[in-house]
Amino acid sequence: MIQVFSEQAMKELGAIIGASLAGHELIELVGDVGAGKTTFVRGLAQGMGVEETVQSPSFTISRVYDAAHGKRLAHYDFYRLEQAGIMADELSEVLHDSDTVVVVEWAGAVAEVLPRERLTMVITALGENERRITVKAEGQGAAALERTINDFSA
């Protein structure tokens, strides 16, 4: 568990993680609306070399960004879906792309599609800018990301 005390620190954490990603990683973000999930993804995208402005996919369900070195960032938000429908097929396909990093928010609708190996980050708001981040890693690659997060000091 770590704590961050500002929006900038959340972006910095994301950037550090983003810079370490090779592709084919899955990050599940858990947290209430306004917890800082999209802020984290903005930093992650920056660390991956994404030049576009990252926007929340709450209304579009998914957004894909081109990153440096032929990598991509696929950002999904299933908040508005009770059942994934065709989005489960799209997600399943992108999860098998070795050049794509996948970030999923509100994963309940697609739980059956997600592989076991992933990094789950639970973001809890403790105040206006203060956040507690609890991390659970499944698999070797996710464990390395967990160590990077635990070494972060805001």
Sequence and secondary structure as in RCSB ss.txt:
>XXXX:A:sequence
MIQVFSEQAMKELGAIIGASLAGHELIELVGDVGAGKTTFVRGLAQGMGVEETVQSPSFTISRVYDAAHGKRLAH
YDFYRLEQAGIMADELSEVLHDSDTVVVVEWAGAVAEVLPRERLTMVITALGENERRITVKAEGQGAAALERTIN
DFSA
>XXXX:A:secstr
 EEE SHHHHHHHHHHHHHT  SS EEEEE  TTSSHHHHHHHHHHHHT  S     TTTSEEEEE GGG EEEE
EE TT SS THHHHHHHHHHT TTEEEEEESGGGGTTTS S EEEEEEEE SSS EEEEEEEESHHHHHHHHHHH
H   
